Amino acid sequence: FEMLGEKGLKDKYFEGIRKVTPQDVRRVAQKYLIEDKRTVGILVPVKKHTP
């Protein structure tokens, strides 16, 4: 964080994270996680072939 040029930026960042409330998470989820606009991916492991 100090490499970005502002001393104390790390502390400000984590302070902001700590201020996030469950209501904030719900509000953002309702706005951006829209069911009919979602993309679902499924990762299926590849079975190894035995000779």
C-alpha positions in Angstrom: 0.0 0.0 0.0 2.8 2.4 0.8 4.1 1.8 -2.8 1.0 3.6 -4.0 2.2 6.8 -2.5 0.1 7.3 0.6 1.3 6.4 4.0 -1.5 4.9 6.1 -3.5 3.8 3.0 -3.6 0.2 4.3 -5.2 1.3 7.6 -7.8 3.4 5.7 -8.6 0.5 3.5 -9.2 -2.0 6.3 -11.1 0.6 8.3 -13.5 0.9 5.3 -13.8 -2.8 5.1 -14.7 -3.0 8.8 -17.5 -0.4 8.3 -19.4 -2.6 5.8 -22.6 -3.8 7.4 -24.8 -6.8 6.6 -27.3 -4.3 5.2 -24.6 -2.9 2.8 -23.9 -6.4 1.5 -27.7 -7.1 1.0 -28.2 -3.8 -0.8 -25.3 -4.4 -3.2 -26.3 -8.1 -3.7 -29.9 -7.1 -4.6 -28.6 -4.5 -7.0 -25.9 -6.5 -8.9 -26.7 -10.2 -8.3 -29.8 -10.4 -10.5 -31.1 -13.9 -11.1 -32.2 -13.6 -14.7 -28.8 -12.0 -15.7 -26.5 -14.5 -14.0 -24.0 -16.8 -15.6 -23.4 -20.2 -14.0 -20.3 -22.2 -14.7 -19.7 -25.8 -13.6 -16.2 -27.1 -13.3 -16.1 -30.9 -13.8 -12.8 -32.7 -13.2 -11.4 -34.6 -16.1 -11.1 -38.3 -15.4 -7.7 -39.8 -16.2 -7.7 -42.6 -18.8 -6.2 -45.8 -17.7 -4.5 -47.8 -20.5 
